[in-house]
Amino acid sequence: MPPHPHQDAPSTTCCEPDHMRPMPQNSDTQFDPNLGYRILNWIGIIEQLSRTKANRETNEIGLPWNQFVLLNHFSHRPEEGKTVTSVARAMQQQQPGVTKTMKAMVEKGFLRLEEDKDDRRVKHHFLTTDGIRIHRDAIARILPMVGDLFAGWTPEEMAHLFKALDRIKVNLDENR
């Protein structure tokens, strides 16, 4: 595949350092805030582009992206019941939207409900066998895109990128 004609050029002028306002430098570090902003901006663009492509695949099997994201959340600890409030807090989303999405997932059989033993008003949601199956199907549909994206990367390059991104993710997670 030929290289993109603007491969080395920024995709928007607002991200070029000479178009950004200078920010105060911390004299204790060599931190470049403009580059830091540019990195976060690129991560956001990558997320949006990859989400759009992946959403096309998950929609093909009747799984909207917002439900796929919640299935990812449930799949980390499938035996653990989660309330709408705990999911909304963890996902940093508004509770009404999470309630609507989780209700649709219960109706599709991807999640099941159990009343809390101490407070019947509280409902715990659990991942079902159908939820696990559709989550795996969605990942299987997304993996070819991931393979294409990382074609030509060495395992070391991928590990280095993951380590750097994990450092950012952990920092953001710990400082919500």
C-alpha positions as CSV (number, residue, x, y, z in Angstrom):
1,M,0.0,0.0,0.0
2,P,1.5,3.4,-0.9
3,P,2.2,5.8,1.9
4,H,-0.4,8.4,2.6
5,P,0.5,11.6,0.8
6,H,0.5,13.6,4.0
7,Q,2.0,10.9,6.2
8,D,4.5,13.2,7.9
9,A,2.3,16.3,8.0
10,P,-0.1,17.1,10.8
11,S,-3.7,16.5,9.8
12,T,-4.9,19.9,11.1
13,T,-3.1,23.2,11.4
14,C,-4.4,23.7,15.0
15,C,-2.0,20.9,16.0
16,E,1.1,22.4,14.5
17,P,3.3,23.9,17.3
18,D,3.6,27.2,15.6
19,H,-0.2,27.6,15.6
20,M,-0.6,26.8,19.3
21,R,-0.3,29.4,22.0
22,P,2.8,28.9,24.1
23,M,2.2,27.5,27.6
24,P,4.3,28.1,30.6
25,Q,7.1,25.6,30.9
26,N,7.8,23.9,34.2
27,S,11.5,24.5,34.9
28,D,11.9,21.2,36.7
29,T,11.1,19.1,33.6
30,Q,11.6,19.1,29.9
31,F,7.8,18.6,29.4
32,D,6.5,20.2,26.2
33,P,2.8,20.9,26.9
34,N,2.1,21.5,23.2
35,L,3.4,18.0,22.4
36,G,1.4,16.6,25.3
37,Y,-1.7,18.2,23.9
38,R,-0.9,16.9,20.4
39,I,-0.5,13.4,21.7
40,L,-3.9,13.5,23.6
41,N,-5.5,15.0,20.5
42,W,-4.1,12.2,18.3
43,I,-5.3,9.6,20.8
44,G,-8.8,11.1,20.5
45,I,-8.7,11.1,16.7
46,I,-7.5,7.5,16.7
47,E,-10.3,6.5,19.1
48,Q,-12.9,8.2,16.9
49,L,-11.7,6.7,13.7
50,S,-11.3,3.2,15.1
51,R,-14.6,3.3,16.9
52,T,-16.4,4.3,13.7
53,K,-14.8,1.4,11.8
54,A,-15.5,-1.1,14.6
55,N,-19.1,0.2,15.1
56,R,-19.8,-0.8,11.5
57,E,-18.8,-4.4,12.3
58,T,-20.6,-4.6,15.6
59,N,-23.8,-3.2,14.1
60,E,-23.7,-6.0,11.5
61,I,-24.5,-8.5,14.3
62,G,-27.0,-6.3,16.1
63,L,-24.7,-4.9,18.7
64,P,-24.5,-1.1,18.9
65,W,-21.2,0.3,20.0
66,N,-22.5,1.5,23.3
67,Q,-23.6,-2.0,24.2
68,F,-20.3,-3.5,23.0
69,V,-18.5,-1.0,25.4
70,L,-20.6,-2.2,28.3
71,L,-20.0,-5.8,27.4
72,N,-16.3,-5.1,27.6
73,H,-16.8,-3.6,31.0
74,F,-18.8,-6.7,32.2
75,S,-16.4,-9.2,30.6
76,H,-13.5,-8.2,32.9
77,R,-15.2,-9.7,35.9
78,P,-18.2,-11.6,34.5
79,E,-19.2,-13.2,37.8
80,E,-19.5,-9.8,39.5
81,G,-23.0,-8.2,39.5
82,K,-23.1,-4.5,38.7
83,T,-25.7,-1.9,39.4
84,V,-26.6,0.9,36.9
85,T,-25.1,3.4,39.3
86,S,-21.8,1.5,39.6
87,V,-21.5,1.2,35.8
88,A,-22.4,4.8,35.2
89,R,-19.7,5.9,37.7
90,A,-17.1,3.6,36.3
91,M,-17.9,4.6,32.7
92,Q,-18.2,8.3,33.7
93,Q,-21.6,8.5,31.9
94,Q,-25.0,9.9,32.8
95,Q,-27.1,7.3,34.6
96,P,-30.2,7.7,32.4
97,G,-28.3,6.7,29.3
98,V,-26.7,3.8,31.0
99,T,-30.1,2.7,32.4
100,K,-31.5,2.7,28.8
101,T,-28.6,0.8,27.4
102,M,-28.6,-1.8,30.1
103,K,-32.4,-2.3,29.8
104,A,-32.0,-3.0,26.1
105,M,-29.2,-5.5,26.9
106,V,-31.4,-7.3,29.4
107,E,-34.2,-7.4,26.8
108,K,-31.8,-9.0,24.3
109,G,-30.6,-11.5,26.9
110,F,-27.0,-10.2,27.1
111,L,-27.5,-9.3,30.8
112,R,-29.7,-10.8,33.5
113,L,-31.0,-9.1,36.6
114,E,-31.0,-10.2,40.3
115,E,-32.5,-8.3,43.1
116,D,-30.3,-7.3,46.0
117,K,-30.7,-9.6,49.0
118,D,-30.9,-6.6,51.4
119,D,-32.6,-4.0,49.3
120,R,-35.1,-5.2,46.7
121,R,-35.0,-1.8,45.0
122,V,-31.4,-2.5,43.9
123,K,-30.9,-4.7,40.9
124,H,-27.6,-6.3,40.0
125,H,-26.8,-7.1,36.4
126,F,-24.8,-10.1,35.3
127,L,-23.3,-11.1,32.0
128,T,-25.2,-14.0,30.4
129,T,-24.0,-16.8,28.1
130,D,-25.5,-14.9,25.2
131,G,-23.7,-11.7,26.3
132,I,-20.4,-13.6,26.3
133,R,-21.1,-15.1,22.9
134,I,-22.1,-11.8,21.2
135,H,-19.1,-10.1,22.8
136,R,-16.8,-12.7,21.4
137,D,-18.5,-12.5,18.0
138,A,-18.0,-8.8,18.0
139,I,-14.3,-9.1,18.8
140,A,-13.9,-11.7,16.1
141,R,-15.4,-9.1,13.6
142,I,-13.1,-6.3,14.8
143,L,-9.8,-8.4,14.9
144,P,-9.2,-8.2,11.1
145,M,-9.2,-4.4,11.3
146,V,-6.8,-4.6,14.2
147,G,-4.6,-6.9,12.3
148,D,-4.5,-4.6,9.3
149,L,-3.8,-1.6,11.6
150,F,-0.8,-3.3,13.2
151,A,0.6,-5.0,10.1
152,G,4.3,-4.4,9.9
153,W,4.6,-3.6,13.6
154,T,7.1,-5.7,15.6
155,P,6.0,-7.2,19.0
156,E,8.5,-4.9,20.6
157,E,6.9,-1.8,19.0
158,M,3.4,-2.9,20.1
159,A,4.6,-3.6,23.6
160,H,6.3,-0.2,23.8
161,L,3.2,1.6,22.6
162,F,1.0,-0.4,25.0
163,K,3.3,0.5,28.0
164,A,3.2,4.2,27.1
165,L,-0.6,4.2,26.7
166,D,-1.1,2.2,29.8
167,R,0.9,4.8,31.8
168,I,-1.5,7.5,30.5
169,K,-4.6,5.4,31.2
170,V,-3.5,4.6,34.8
171,N,-2.7,8.2,35.5
172,L,-6.2,9.3,34.2
173,D,-7.9,6.5,36.1
174,E,-6.2,7.3,39.3
175,N,-7.0,11.0,39.0
176,R,-10.7,11.1,38.0
